[in-house]
Amino acid sequence: MKIKKNDKVRIMAGKDSGKEGKVLQIFAADNKASIEGLNLLIKHLRPRKQGEKGQRIEFPAPLSITNLALLCPNCGKVTRVGYQFTEETIGEGKKIKKKVRICKKCGKAIE
């Protein structure tokens, strides 16, 4: 998945289009993400006990990942994500290939 938790994204479609926020949660099975402070819905809760008041709870509803664009932390622009394999040496000459997300505009690693 190209968008991960704690990434900064911009909403490209919907009622909050053009706004930016941080990804709180990813729902991989549904291809949806929840963004902090955006796409807020209100849920009304009835009182459970006698004498208690009802409540209105605001919560960020999940958005489709297709309506989100990643903001590069290096160049600050909306970008597509590419992948690149890098080799790292660990300990006594052991080499490990690591898959890294790359910004398509500036070419730097996103992490």
MARTOR-801839 format. One line per field, with one value per residue: residue in three letters; x negated, y negated, z negated of N, C-alpha, C in turn. Coordinates in pm, 1 decimal. Layout:
% MARTOR-801839
res: (ALA,...)
nxx: (X,...)
nyy: (Y,...)
nzz: (Z,...)
caxx: (X,...)
cayy: (Y,...)
cazz: (Z,...)
cxx: (X,...)
cyy: (Y,...)
czz: (Z,...)
***
This chain:
% MARTOR-801839
res: (MET,LYS,ILE,LYS,LYS,ASN,ASP,LYS,VAL,ARG,ILE,MET,ALA,GLY,LYS,ASP,SER,GLY,LYS,GLU,GLY,LYS,VAL,LEU,GLN,ILE,PHE,ALA,ALA,ASP,ASN,LYS,ALA,SER,ILE,GLU,GLY,LEU,ASN,LEU,LEU,ILE,LYS,HIS,LEU,ARG,PRO,ARG,LYS,GLN,GLY,GLU,LYS,GLY,GLN,ARG,ILE,GLU,PHE,PRO,ALA,PRO,LEU,SER,ILE,THR,ASN,LEU,ALA,LEU,LEU,CYS,PRO,ASN,CYS,GLY,LYS,VAL,THR,ARG,VAL,GLY,TYR,GLN,PHE,THR,GLU,GLU,THR,ILE,GLY,GLU,GLY,LYS,LYS,ILE,LYS,LYS,LYS,VAL,ARG,ILE,CYS,LYS,LYS,CYS,GLY,LYS,ALA,ILE,GLU)
nxx: (-84.0,-53.5,-10.9,-61.8,-20.5,-41.5,-133.9,-134.4,133.9,325.3,661.2,828.8,1082.4,1433.0,1619.2,1429.6,1224.8,897.4,800.6,559.3,416.3,322.7,274.7,465.3,550.5,545.1,746.0,694.8,829.2,1058.0,958.4,940.0,889.4,850.4,858.1,704.3,912.0,1061.0,1330.5,1544.1,1798.5,2114.1,2236.4,2522.1,2593.0,2810.9,2948.1,2842.7,2902.7,3157.2,3215.2,2971.5,2803.7,2835.6,2582.5,2367.6,2139.2,1844.4,1659.0,1380.2,1459.2,1386.6,1209.9,1189.9,888.7,823.7,901.1,709.7,393.1,47.2,-164.4,-486.5,-740.2,-984.8,-997.5,-749.0,-538.4,-245.4,-254.5,-327.7,-391.9,-682.3,-883.4,-1191.4,-1469.3,-1706.0,-2032.6,-2148.4,-2404.6,-2440.3,-2578.2,-2822.0,-2903.5,-2666.0,-2423.3,-2122.1,-1831.6,-1621.1,-1298.3,-1204.0,-1000.2,-969.5,-971.1,-821.0,-867.2,-1087.2,-1265.3,-1368.0,-1386.7,-1094.6,-1016.4)
nyy: (117.4,-222.6,-444.7,-514.4,-481.1,-781.9,-937.0,-1244.9,-1372.5,-1493.8,-1569.5,-1489.7,-1474.6,-1518.1,-1643.3,-1772.1,-1848.4,-1945.6,-1999.8,-1928.9,-1665.8,-1434.2,-1084.1,-871.6,-606.8,-302.8,-110.8,167.1,380.7,266.4,63.3,-199.9,-505.1,-683.5,-1022.1,-1271.6,-1502.7,-1557.0,-1497.6,-1467.3,-1308.5,-1308.1,-1138.7,-1043.1,-967.7,-791.6,-846.0,-623.2,-563.6,-658.8,-1001.4,-1073.0,-1258.3,-1273.0,-1238.3,-1398.3,-1277.1,-1348.0,-1211.4,-1105.9,-987.0,-702.5,-746.2,-681.3,-552.3,-618.9,-879.2,-1029.8,-1200.3,-1171.6,-1380.7,-1488.7,-1467.9,-1586.7,-1768.2,-1886.2,-1877.9,-1752.9,-1419.5,-1125.9,-784.2,-590.1,-291.1,-160.0,55.5,92.5,169.9,277.2,305.9,522.3,585.4,836.9,802.4,885.7,854.7,687.5,655.9,380.5,247.0,-68.0,-357.6,-606.2,-949.5,-1066.7,-1315.1,-1460.5,-1256.3,-1160.8,-952.8,-844.2,-839.6)
nzz: (0.0,80.1,-78.3,-417.2,-776.9,-967.8,-755.1,-569.6,-394.0,-109.3,-42.6,249.3,362.5,289.4,1.1,-155.9,14.9,115.0,-135.9,-395.3,-592.5,-860.3,-841.0,-1033.5,-1059.6,-874.1,-662.5,-522.8,-398.5,-296.3,-139.6,-247.7,-435.5,-741.4,-823.7,-1021.9,-1176.9,-946.9,-710.7,-892.0,-1075.3,-1244.5,-1519.0,-1688.4,-2019.0,-2226.1,-2555.0,-2810.3,-3075.0,-3308.6,-3344.7,-3242.3,-2984.9,-2624.7,-2364.6,-2122.7,-1904.5,-1733.8,-1471.0,-1266.5,-954.8,-744.9,-434.3,-82.7,49.1,305.3,333.8,213.7,194.4,157.0,-39.0,9.3,-235.1,-198.7,31.2,13.5,192.8,367.7,459.3,660.5,570.7,579.9,590.3,462.2,442.6,189.5,69.8,-242.1,-485.8,-753.8,-1061.4,-1038.4,-753.1,-634.4,-389.1,-324.2,-133.5,-99.6,-64.4,38.9,19.8,271.7,363.7,654.6,766.6,644.3,599.3,360.2,62.7,-113.2,-437.8)
caxx: (0.0,-139.2,11.9,-75.0,16.1,-121.9,-168.1,-54.9,201.1,421.5,783.5,845.2,1223.1,1527.5,1656.4,1310.0,1118.3,797.5,752.2,450.0,420.2,239.2,348.6,476.2,573.5,561.9,827.8,639.9,926.9,1156.1,885.9,984.2,803.9,913.2,770.6,725.0,983.9,1127.5,1442.4,1606.0,1939.2,2170.5,2317.2,2605.4,2608.8,2924.5,2910.5,2854.1,2965.5,3255.8,3153.5,2851.2,2832.5,2780.6,2457.1,2330.0,1997.0,1784.4,1547.7,1336.9,1504.0,1286.7,1216.0,1124.0,749.3,814.4,926.7,600.6,262.0,-58.7,-249.1,-625.6,-795.2,-1107.3,-971.2,-622.2,-443.8,-165.5,-336.9,-302.2,-489.1,-753.4,-957.5,-1329.0,-1534.2,-1837.7,-2105.2,-2207.2,-2489.3,-2412.5,-2672.1,-2945.1,-2895.9,-2539.0,-2352.1,-1977.2,-1762.4,-1509.4,-1211.0,-1185.0,-911.8,-1041.1,-891.7,-843.4,-905.0,-1222.6,-1349.0,-1420.4,-1313.2,-986.4,-1010.2)
cayy: (0.0,-338.6,-539.5,-446.1,-556.4,-901.9,-1013.7,-1364.6,-1357.0,-1595.5,-1510.8,-1536.5,-1473.5,-1510.0,-1768.6,-1832.6,-1847.0,-2050.9,-2008.1,-1838.0,-1608.3,-1318.2,-957.9,-810.7,-463.0,-246.5,9.5,226.7,468.6,183.2,-43.3,-326.7,-563.3,-782.3,-1138.8,-1348.6,-1629.2,-1575.8,-1408.7,-1440.8,-1273.5,-1321.3,-1024.5,-1076.8,-858.2,-805.9,-825.0,-483.3,-559.0,-763.9,-1123.2,-1101.4,-1328.0,-1216.6,-1300.4,-1403.9,-1243.9,-1370.7,-1120.3,-1105.3,-869.0,-658.9,-791.5,-592.2,-590.0,-675.5,-1022.9,-1089.6,-1213.0,-1182.9,-1499.9,-1450.8,-1542.6,-1656.5,-1882.3,-1946.7,-1876.2,-1632.3,-1334.8,-982.7,-706.5,-484.1,-203.4,-132.8,148.8,50.0,272.2,231.4,405.3,535.2,673.1,884.2,811.8,937.6,755.7,704.7,567.0,314.0,176.3,-202.6,-444.2,-717.8,-1058.2,-1072.4,-1450.6,-1497.7,-1137.1,-1125.6,-849.1,-886.6,-758.4)
cazz: (0.0,99.6,-187.2,-545.0,-895.7,-999.6,-635.5,-546.9,-265.4,-66.3,11.1,386.4,402.9,179.2,-64.2,-214.1,115.5,101.9,-273.4,-426.6,-726.6,-890.5,-838.5,-1166.0,-1053.8,-739.9,-652.7,-401.2,-334.3,-226.3,-70.2,-303.6,-537.9,-827.5,-829.1,-1143.8,-1168.1,-818.0,-680.1,-1021.6,-1081.4,-1378.0,-1560.3,-1803.3,-2113.2,-2316.6,-2695.2,-2851.1,-3206.7,-3330.6,-3396.1,-3164.8,-2860.7,-2502.4,-2321.4,-1981.2,-1893.1,-1602.3,-1446.4,-1126.3,-880.5,-646.7,-295.4,12.3,74.3,439.6,323.9,137.1,258.6,58.1,-38.6,-15.3,-347.6,-157.7,119.4,-25.6,304.0,387.6,545.1,672.8,495.2,649.5,499.4,499.9,352.4,144.8,-5.0,-366.9,-550.2,-896.4,-1133.4,-976.3,-607.8,-584.5,-308.9,-321.2,-41.5,-164.6,28.1,-12.7,99.5,332.3,421.1,798.9,808.2,603.1,604.0,228.8,-9.4,-203.1,-561.1)
cxx: (-88.7,-123.3,12.0,-30.5,-86.6,-173.3,-81.2,1.7,290.9,541.1,810.4,991.0,1310.7,1549.0,1536.7,1195.0,1027.1,740.0,647.2,463.3,331.8,326.2,345.5,478.3,592.9,647.6,792.6,741.7,1026.8,1091.9,933.3,886.9,883.0,813.8,807.2,795.7,1058.0,1232.8,1514.2,1753.9,1984.9,2259.6,2392.3,2621.5,2724.9,2876.4,2934.3,2926.6,3065.4,3186.7,3025.6,2890.8,2774.7,2656.2,2448.0,2180.1,1952.2,1667.9,1509.2,1378.3,1397.4,1316.6,1148.9,983.1,732.3,839.7,818.4,473.7,158.4,-134.2,-390.5,-680.3,-920.2,-1077.9,-837.8,-516.1,-363.5,-239.1,-281.4,-415.3,-550.1,-826.5,-1096.7,-1386.7,-1673.1,-1901.1,-2166.4,-2291.7,-2461.9,-2514.1,-2795.3,-2927.7,-2768.4,-2464.9,-2203.6,-1919.3,-1639.9,-1430.5,-1174.8,-1090.7,-989.7,-940.9,-923.6,-888.3,-1048.8,-1318.4,-1405.9,-1330.5,-1209.0,-984.2,-1012.0)
cyy: (-123.9,-444.6,-461.3,-538.1,-666.1,-975.8,-1138.8,-1354.8,-1477.8,-1523.4,-1573.9,-1544.2,-1464.4,-1644.4,-1841.6,-1841.1,-1968.5,-2063.3,-1900.5,-1787.6,-1486.0,-1193.1,-896.9,-659.3,-421.8,-121.2,76.7,311.9,388.8,75.6,-180.7,-372.9,-668.1,-896.1,-1223.7,-1481.9,-1654.1,-1467.9,-1366.6,-1410.8,-1285.7,-1201.6,-1065.4,-952.6,-888.1,-789.3,-680.4,-470.0,-673.3,-883.5,-1161.4,-1171.1,-1251.5,-1292.9,-1304.3,-1379.9,-1268.9,-1275.7,-1127.4,-975.3,-830.5,-711.9,-687.3,-642.9,-651.0,-826.0,-1096.5,-1096.6,-1239.7,-1314.0,-1456.2,-1532.1,-1622.6,-1782.4,-1950.3,-1949.4,-1746.6,-1546.4,-1193.5,-909.8,-600.1,-400.8,-179.4,-35.9,97.9,164.7,209.9,344.0,403.9,631.8,707.2,906.7,872.3,826.5,790.4,605.8,510.9,234.8,41.1,-279.5,-567.2,-820.8,-1067.6,-1210.2,-1484.2,-1379.4,-1093.3,-1022.6,-910.6,-791.6,-845.8)
czz: (0.0,-8.4,-318.0,-657.8,-921.2,-877.0,-629.5,-405.8,-236.9,-7.1,147.4,430.1,278.9,114.0,-124.9,-114.3,99.8,-37.9,-298.6,-569.6,-737.8,-895.2,-978.7,-1159.8,-908.9,-751.0,-520.0,-326.9,-251.3,-139.4,-115.3,-410.2,-614.5,-847.4,-951.0,-1115.8,-1038.2,-796.0,-808.5,-1006.1,-1225.8,-1405.5,-1686.9,-1890.2,-2206.8,-2460.3,-2735.7,-2985.5,-3219.7,-3395.6,-3323.1,-3034.8,-2741.7,-2459.8,-2170.4,-1975.2,-1750.5,-1587.1,-1298.9,-1058.2,-777.6,-506.3,-206.8,40.9,213.2,439.8,246.1,220.3,149.5,74.3,-76.0,-133.0,-310.4,-75.7,90.4,82.9,303.4,489.2,557.2,599.8,584.2,546.0,554.2,396.7,318.9,66.5,-128.9,-425.0,-699.5,-956.3,-1052.2,-827.1,-553.5,-512.1,-304.5,-220.6,-111.4,-60.7,-33.5,79.2,145.3,383.3,569.6,846.0,771.6,599.3,469.8,160.6,-102.3,-320.4,-681.2)
***
